[in-house]
Amino acid sequence: MPLTRQFLRELEQIVGPEGVVATPEGRLTYECDMHTFYKGAPDAVCLPTSTEQVAALVRLCLREGVPVVPRGSGTGVIGGAMAPHGGVMISTTRMNRILEVDLPNRCATVEPGLINLWLTNAVKDQGFFFAPDPSSQMVSSIGGNASTNAGGPHCLKYGITVNHVLGLEVVTGAGEVVRLGGKVQDRPGYDLTGIAVGSEGTLGIVTGVTVRLLHAPEAVKTALAAFASLDDASETVSGIIAAGIIPAALELLDETIIRAIEAGIGAGYPKGAGAVLLIELDGPRAEIEAQALRVTELCRAHRPLDIRVARDEAERALLWKGRKEAAGAIGRLAPNWVLQDAVVPRSKLPQIMREVQAIAAQHQVLIANVFHAGDGNLHPLICFDDRQPDQVARAIEANEQVLRACLALGGSVTGEHGVGLDKPKSLSLQYAASDLEFMARLRRVFDPKGIMNPGKLLPSHACGEAVRPGGKMALPEGAWV
């Protein structure tokens, strides 16, 4: 159902003509996030610059029963920031200011479109940093990070985004502006901040975030340990954690991804290794020196090919550049990939990696592994060529089989990427029907007409949604179809 001229004029009255993208070529820019398997262009894109404009847009869409799709930088990988049913996409990229830095209270308040890394850059000279660091932190927005409860390599020690969000300003699906949480950490009442973080735009649109800032550690030591096999590297991870050492980050990369990274970036990862561990320790200098010795001993117990420590900040940055640009390097191996984000208990890492290798062999697909080994969050990248239908089918089946294998070992369907459009059907493998219905009832409290990011996060049966012939989804009563 295309938007009427009158409706488009009302959008322009709110954000100005320059704040509305309605041309076919302009809307095409917003048809997917980084998970290009799912595509759907909105009928219009609005670029507000204030909370008041966001609220006015939502109330207009609510009046007309038009779906709303929130979007930050579009760096998600679960189809959460695309419009499968058209409607109005509200992009917060122009709301990118730091509103306040409050170092005495170790926090900052920012607009949702602020790029993650910009906040750390703004406070690092004062000895502070913002801990959540998804691999896309150079381009991902803090509002998007909060909406998906993003993780990152350093969430092993510092926790995921929800552990660093103190308060939120949200425009709900009812068009109301609510302020949840704040600078005071222990607040009475329900933890609505915790509910809103990770809600993926299904409750409302984040328009402001108050986040925790941390003191920069006194010392940082980054090491690379190379092993002959994934099994040896996985066993080393279990050994380090079992010894009571919690590194700031503990990342595992296999031979396939090492080959791609070295061809594209030249990060200095050893060629010929079956796997490498990127290990980072931080904290008081004396403590880090002692932990580094112990970690070296634990690595040597599993037959490493090499262990080396970054000699300076430049070498450390290069090692991390290889890790954070790993997904992009896959383009050297295949034109397309599908990314899994399932989790297993850390103790099950050796077993699940053997199963992933067996699944790759069974379906004759190339799987490159790069993941947050310290907390068991897998990121197998399953490669295929979408010009070959049989490869697409095999990749999808391998992806689902990896997910089921993780759940069978006591894991979760997602560790940090969220659910989006990609995994709602998988939630019923992890939750009972009563659990999902409770979540759906909570969702309707914030979004009674079902206009906020429809089709995302929860399976359709829990939301009272059903797929109609031709692929259209019947949304809750009163919502746009």
Buried (B, 14 or more C-beta within 10 A) or exposed (E): EEBEEEBBEBBBEBBBEEBBBBEEEEBEEBBBBBBBBBBBBBBBBBBBBEBEBBBBBBBBBBEBBBBBBBBBBBBBBBBBBBBBBBBBBBBBBBBBEBEEBEEEBBBBBBBBBBBBBBBBEBBEEEEBBBBBBBBBBBBBBBBBBBBBBBBBBBBBBBBBBBBBBBBBBBBBBBBEBBBBBBBEEEBEEEEBBBBBBBBBBBBBBBBBBBBBBBEBBEBBBBBBBBBBBBBBBBBBBBBBBEEEBBBBBBBBBBBBBBBBBBEBBEBBBBEEBBBBBBBBBBBEEEBBEEBBEBBBEBBEEBEBBEBBBBEEEEBBEBBBBBBBBBBBBBEEBBEBBBBBBBBBBBBBBBBBBEBBBEBBEEBEBBBBBBBBBBBBBBBBBBBBEEEEEEBBEBBBBBBBBBBBBBBEBEBBBBBBBBBBBBBBBBBBEBBEEEEBBEBBEBBBEBBBBBBBBBBBBBBBBBBBBEEEEEEEBEBBEEBBE
